[in-house]
Amino acid sequence: MAEALLLDCCGSHRWARRVAAHRPYPDLASLLAACDEAGYDLTPADVHEALAHECSAGLAPGAPPAARTALAAAHAAYESRFGHAFVICLDAHRPEEWLDQVLAGIRRRLAHEPDEERSVSADELRALARSRVAHVVANHPETGASGPGQ
């Protein structure tokens, strides 16, 4: 069960197995450190697997049509160039800034060479996994700091 919950946080089976195998964690900081460490050990194939698990984020249902069109076009250009969904961790931004941050991030990262973008995407995957694990623990107290699936 822990591995399945962790796969929702990062789509790499190797990452999920590694984080799950070292449970229990004494506290959230230790769990997040283990998530980071496992993320840094991902092979290019693991990163590819995790990116394949991701989908490009959409907008809230009430978003203006122009925003939907701009976002769809930006995601399509990114996915065409790099072959995977655009990933970005928006934890440092307020929800009303997310659209601008995503569009700016896509524009900036479209200029990257594929190897550079794989590295940036891996960094964003690590940040997303960390954020998602913290969210699971915060919103499901039964998981405890020892990690999802206890």
Legacy VTK file of the C-alpha trace (Angstrom):
# vtk DataFile Version 3.0
C-alpha trace
ASCII
DATASET POLYDATA
POINTS 150 float
0.000 0.000 0.000
2.830 2.434 0.817
4.431 1.945 -2.571
1.140 2.637 -4.374
0.631 5.869 -2.410
4.198 6.909 -3.102
3.769 6.207 -6.831
1.078 8.882 -6.812
3.733 11.285 -5.527
6.428 10.315 -8.035
5.801 7.919 -10.900
9.108 6.068 -10.588
8.696 2.543 -9.216
12.326 2.526 -8.100
11.816 5.776 -6.147
8.611 4.519 -4.502
10.169 1.162 -3.561
13.223 2.850 -2.084
11.247 5.339 0.031
8.795 2.645 1.176
11.566 0.175 2.042
13.128 2.446 4.644
9.985 3.022 6.722
9.289 3.886 9.427
10.714 7.392 9.452
11.032 9.124 12.818
9.565 12.397 11.565
8.434 14.267 8.474
11.843 15.863 7.943
13.454 12.407 7.750
10.796 11.184 5.329
11.299 14.219 3.084
15.075 13.801 3.228
14.650 10.187 2.108
12.403 11.360 -0.733
15.078 13.819 -1.835
17.848 11.228 -1.609
15.864 8.696 -3.626
15.095 11.411 -6.172
18.758 12.251 -6.646
19.509 8.587 -7.336
17.050 8.298 -10.235
18.555 7.038 -13.449
17.573 8.663 -16.758
15.182 5.726 -17.291
13.617 6.338 -13.857
13.150 10.027 -14.670
11.584 9.067 -17.994
9.202 6.686 -16.190
8.244 9.387 -13.671
7.712 11.993 -16.405
5.483 9.562 -18.312
3.322 9.364 -15.166
2.813 13.146 -15.139
0.209 15.099 -17.053
0.237 18.753 -17.983
-1.780 20.776 -15.518
-4.959 22.420 -16.655
-6.876 25.383 -15.336
-9.795 25.685 -13.000
-13.160 25.230 -14.749
-14.004 28.963 -14.553
-10.802 30.130 -16.263
-11.247 32.441 -19.250
-11.144 30.812 -22.701
-8.088 32.866 -23.705
-6.138 31.502 -20.744
-7.147 27.950 -21.648
-6.035 28.478 -25.230
-2.686 29.989 -24.213
-1.991 27.199 -21.748
-2.979 24.448 -24.182
-0.742 25.925 -26.893
2.201 26.290 -24.509
1.850 22.715 -23.242
1.568 21.401 -26.811
4.751 23.224 -27.857
6.628 21.915 -24.826
5.414 18.327 -25.229
6.236 18.407 -28.938
9.787 19.572 -28.232
10.605 17.338 -25.263
8.201 14.396 -25.534
6.790 14.609 -22.016
4.507 16.717 -19.872
5.773 20.002 -18.478
6.409 19.694 -14.739
6.846 22.549 -12.332
6.472 22.854 -8.584
4.429 25.924 -7.730
4.632 25.719 -3.936
6.376 29.091 -3.680
3.557 30.859 -5.532
-0.010 31.826 -4.754
-2.733 30.134 -6.844
-3.501 33.365 -8.685
0.134 33.381 -9.922
0.169 29.806 -11.177
-0.908 30.474 -14.765
1.726 33.185 -15.222
4.390 30.993 -13.615
3.544 28.014 -15.836
3.486 30.070 -19.025
6.741 31.844 -18.133
8.344 28.536 -17.177
7.366 26.889 -20.436
8.616 29.860 -22.482
11.927 29.870 -20.615
12.424 26.116 -20.725
11.546 25.747 -24.415
14.945 27.344 -25.067
16.733 24.517 -23.231
18.606 21.760 -24.967
17.032 18.333 -24.284
19.752 17.270 -21.807
19.432 20.508 -19.855
15.647 20.191 -19.784
15.846 16.600 -18.516
17.948 17.881 -15.624
15.526 20.731 -14.866
12.563 18.351 -15.128
14.247 15.926 -12.704
14.702 18.798 -10.221
11.035 19.735 -10.583
9.995 16.087 -10.124
11.939 15.948 -6.859
10.256 19.138 -5.642
6.829 17.841 -6.674
7.389 14.482 -4.978
8.468 16.200 -1.783
5.437 18.490 -1.873
3.039 15.638 -2.614
4.413 13.452 0.191
4.146 16.334 2.670
0.572 16.911 1.490
-0.338 13.235 1.974
1.078 13.232 5.500
-0.601 16.553 6.382
-3.999 15.564 5.005
-3.998 11.945 6.142
-2.787 11.920 9.743
-3.217 8.154 9.866
-0.119 7.865 7.659
1.976 9.532 10.332
5.446 10.924 9.802
6.642 7.402 9.082
5.285 7.779 5.576
2.339 6.858 3.422
0.792 3.485 3.960
1.667 2.730 7.555
LINES 1 151
150 0 1 2 3 4 5 6 7 8 9 10 11 12 13 14 15 16 17 18 19 20 21 22 23 24 25 26 27 28 29 30 31 32 33 34 35 36 37 38 39 40 41 42 43 44 45 46 47 48 49 50 51 52 53 54 55 56 57 58 59 60 61 62 63 64 65 66 67 68 69 70 71 72 73 74 75 76 77 78 79 80 81 82 83 84 85 86 87 88 89 90 91 92 93 94 95 96 97 98 99 100 101 102 103 104 105 106 107 108 109 110 111 112 113 114 115 116 117 118 119 120 121 122 123 124 125 126 127 128 129 130 131 132 133 134 135 136 137 138 139 140 141 142 143 144 145 146 147 148 149
